[in-house]
Amino acid sequence: MPKIVDHDQRRLELVDATWRIIARHGIEGATMREIAAEAGFANGALKPYFPTKDSLITFAFGHVFNRTNQRIAERTAGTVGLEALRGFCQEVMPLDEDRINEARIVIPFWQKALTDPTKTELHESSMNQWRAVLAKNLHQARSRGEVTVATGDANIVNQLMSMLLGAQIIAAMSPGKHLPGQLSAQLDAYLLLLSPADGAGSE
């Protein structure tokens, strides 16, 4: 009887192997041969799943995005307002080795997206989903009196997105200098600014 192969599981194994190779050797060192060896595949066995490294990186980006969303959903279940906003941000920020490795996958995808309209659209669609969730949490926080700063919500959402994506870059580039505790403290310091003690704020 022929062996039943779980193709979805195989793809995820290849994604896991990819970020382990990138963590050790960088994106240029992540050849299809190296990835195949890391995952325990023969080199030619990758082609039915990912004909090129480019297709693998694109799939990996989608996997990282979905995995992050699952963590966010679990972390923020039953929370609203500022607590949900903080939980969202903490699950995106590279606060452990797994999330730093995710950043190492995302950064090469960004590089590809600069010149590939399809990847650009995928990235923008994904980031717009995050902006919508942040905006919803922020609106709830305002209605609960947890956010009182006069700065517009759209500006706050964009500031948070810049902070989160920037954290991925700096943690991937120099993880020893940007420790999880430091990143969490920076986030908390920013969130404190959203509710000044005197209720004043600026645009």
N, C-alpha and C positions, 0 to 999 in steps of 0.2 A: 504494500500500500504506500503511495507516495507521501512524503512528509508534508504536512500542512505548514506553510510559512506565513507568519503574521507580518505582512508588509508594513503596516503602520508602525509596529514595534521595531522593525528593522530600521526604518527611517529615523526614529527617535534615538536608536543606538548610534547611528551615524552622526546625528547632531551632538550627542554627548561626547563622542570621540572627537568631533571637530573642535569643540571648545577646549577640550583637554590639550589637543595639539597646539591650538592658538595660544593657550596659556603658557606652554613651554617654549614654543618656537616662533610665535607671531604669525600673522596672516600669510606672509610669504612662505613660511616653513610648513604651512598646512597644505601640503600637496595631497592630491587624491590618493596617491600611493601610501603616504603616511597615515592618512585618515583611515584607509582600508585596513592597514596593519593594526592600528590602535583598536579598531572595532572587531578585529578577528576575521576580516573578510579577505578573500582574494581580490587583487586590484580590479580585475575586470568585473567583479560581482557588484560594483557600485553603480555601473551604468544604467541598469534597469530602474534604479531608484533616483539617481541624480547624474544626468549625462555630463554635467560640468560642475566645477567648484562654485561657479556663480549661482547655479540653481540650488545648490546645497546651502549656500549662505542665505539666499532668499527664504528658503524653507525654514532655516534655523531662526531667522528674524521673526517669522510668524510664530514659531514654537515658543520663543522667548516671550513674545508679547502675550500669547495666550496663557503661558505659565504664570507670568506676572499678574495677569488679570485674575487668575484663579486664586493666587495668594491674596490679592486685594480683597476679593469677595469673601474669603474665609476670615481675613483679619478684620474687616469692617462690618461683618454681619452683626446686626443688632445695634449698630452705632449710627449717630447722626451728627451733623454740624462739624464743629472743630475737631472732635475726636475722630470722626470718619475721615476728615481732611488729613489729619496727622497720620492715621493708619495707612491711607493711600500713599502718601509721600514716603513713608518708611519702607513700604514694600517695593517701591520703585528704586529707592536709593541703594547703592552697592554696599550694604552693611555686613555682608559675609562673603566667603569665597565663592559660593555658587552665584551670587548676584554680580560679583566682580567678573566672573567668567562669562556671564550673560552680557555684560558690557563689552567684553572683548569680541563677542559675536556681533553686537549691534554696531560698533564703530566701523568695521569693514563694510557692513551693509550701507551705512551712511555714505561712505566713500563711493560705492557703486551707484547709489541713488543720485549723486550729483550729475551724472550723465545719462541716466536711464529713466525716462519718463514713467515707465510702469512701476519701477521701484519707488520713485518719488511719490507717485499717487498712493501706493501702499503705505508708505511712511506717513504721509499727511493724513490719510484716513485713520490710521492707528492713533496718531497724536491727537486728532480731533475727538476721538472717543474719550481719550484721557481728559482733554480740556472740558468736555461736557460733564464728566463725572466731578471734576474739581469745581466747576461752576455750580453744580447742584449742591455739593457739600458746602460751598461758600455761602450760597443763598440761604441754606438752612441755618448756618452759623450766624448769619446776620439776623435772621428772624428770631433766633434764640438769644440775641444780645451778646453773642460771643465774639463777634467781629463788629467793631464800631468805627474803624478808620474810614476817612472820607475817600480814600483812593478807590477808583472804580473797580468793580469785580473783574472786568476783562483784563485790566492791568495786573491785578493780583494773580490771576490765573497764568498769564504770560510770564510773570516773575517766577512763579513756582515751577513752571515748565522749564525755564532757563536754568533754575537751580538744580532740578532733578537731572536733566540731560547733561549739564555741566559736571555734576557729581560723578556721573558714569565715566566721563572722559578722564577726570583727574584721578579717580580711583583705579582705572585701568592702566593709566600711564605711570602712576607712582603710588601704589597701594600702601607702601610703608610710611608715607608721609601724610596720608589722609585716612586716619583710622576711623572705624565705625563710630566711636564715641564722639569724635570731632564733627563728623557729618551730622549726627543726631543733634548735637548741641547747636550747630548752625541752623538746622531746621527749627528747633524750638525757639531760638533767638528771633528768627524771622516771624514765626507765628505770634510771638509776644507783641511784635510791632503792629499786628492787626487789631489790637484792642488796647490802645494807649490808656494810661491811667486817668488822664483828664478828658478822654473821649474825643480828643482833637486829632486831626490827621491832615494830610495834604494830598492834593492831586498829583 
